[in-house]
Amino acid sequence: MDTNGKETRKPATRVVAAGRKPEWTGPAVNPPVWRASTYLYEDCAAQEAGRHVNADGVFHYGARGGPTQWALAEALTALEPGAAGTMLYPTGLAAPAIALLSVLKAGDEVLISDNSYDPTRSFALLGLKDYGIGARFFDPLDLAGFPGLIGERTRAVLLESPGSLTMEVCDVPALAAAAKPRGLCVLLDNTWAGPTGFQALSHGVDLSILALTKHVGGHSDLMLGSVTANAEYYPKLRKRSLMLGQQASPDDCALALRGLRTMDVRLRRSSASALRIAEWLRGRAEVAQVLFPMLPGAPGHELWKRDFTGGCGLLSFVLRGGAAEARDRLIDALRLFGIGYSWGGFESLVLGIHPERDRSAMPWPPADGDPADRHAVRLWIGLEDPDDLISDLDQAFAALKLA
Ligand SMILES: Cc1ncc(COP(=O)(O)O)c(C=O)c1O
């Protein structure tokens, strides 16, 4: 910290130091698991007084968490300059759902970037409707068109950058600058870069959403989500989250705190390997396009360079022509990449993706491309040696040719 209390330490230092208050860790290095539903008061007066204090750090009842949850929430708040607090959720999907329910009410409308994580889209479209809240999808790359979308009822905009599956980077500061004067709350799913790769609140975001299941967990063995908010929105977020009984298990929070300590080094390794693999993929005749904003020349790279301080090993690539069956043969031939949902773990994953199933404002394949180039693959690059991953991809492309 400098003399004004401004954070000057680098991300690798901050992920090690954050959320380790001695009263929560005791003599242990990392906060241990505090399992409790009931916390006991000394007497009736203390219990009565306790009812009126609703804050992390104050023992009340398990539903408001305990030291393990508070330590994780505090760590995530500390990693996000401008944040007033963080709420935790049992999955990454619960995080945007509850965040939206915190800032919207019946009669309101939210604008949602069309490349948002598909279950978030489904919740917005089908779930919010039941509460009398409207949702409209939009192309976040169309900056000029954005102000015209804001209507009488529009109260919030939900962004995701890079977007799910197709990895478009949007101009978050410009969209936030257009949204704020019109009274909109700006929410961002920041799972791809995380707080060490993109400082969401410093770029105009009010609520920064993370699926902790990915990079913070880091080992493919837990489900968890978080929302970190500025001072304007944290009280609303806290109120709605607790009202809806949202809390995370202390066991999962302890695992997340363990994962957090190595997150910076894992993300650096994973994104460096992904960059090598992205370059290699770009040289393949079978590949029409590599979608990875960290790759110079790839879509979104200039904005990534301007706004981000890091990234991760999640990328997609589009095959040149061919049929969906050929794409599936390529995937099935891979040996080191498991076929599975999610990302952010130590092991590499692959998935055939179908952006056309979840788009209404951003057509897939893109209108300005060759319509034959439509079958795409998503890779999560884990911590294996990138040479081995490239050899695996190489032999899988050979299988594609056999067809
Ligand atoms: C961008 C993004 N946000 C949120 C989620 C939801 O996280 P979870 O799987 O923990 O529910 C995911 C899951 O894949 C995701 O990719």
The ligand as a Gaussian input file, in Angstrom:
#p B3LYP/6-31G(d) Opt

LIG

0 1
 C      -18.589000     -17.213000     -18.104000
 C      -19.267000     -18.108000     -17.120000
 N      -19.979000     -17.550000     -16.137000
 C      -20.619000     -18.307000     -15.222000
 C      -20.551000     -19.673000     -15.269000
 C      -21.322000     -20.486000     -14.261000
 O      -20.480000     -21.049000     -13.322000
 P      -20.866000     -22.423000     -12.588000
 O      -20.497000     -23.505000     -13.544000
 O      -20.029000     -22.385000     -11.361000
 O      -22.325000     -22.376000     -12.282000
 C      -19.804000     -20.304000     -16.257000
 C      -19.711000     -21.786000     -16.336000
 O      -19.204000     -22.363000     -17.256000
 C      -19.155000     -19.489000     -17.222000
 O      -18.448000     -20.043000     -18.241000

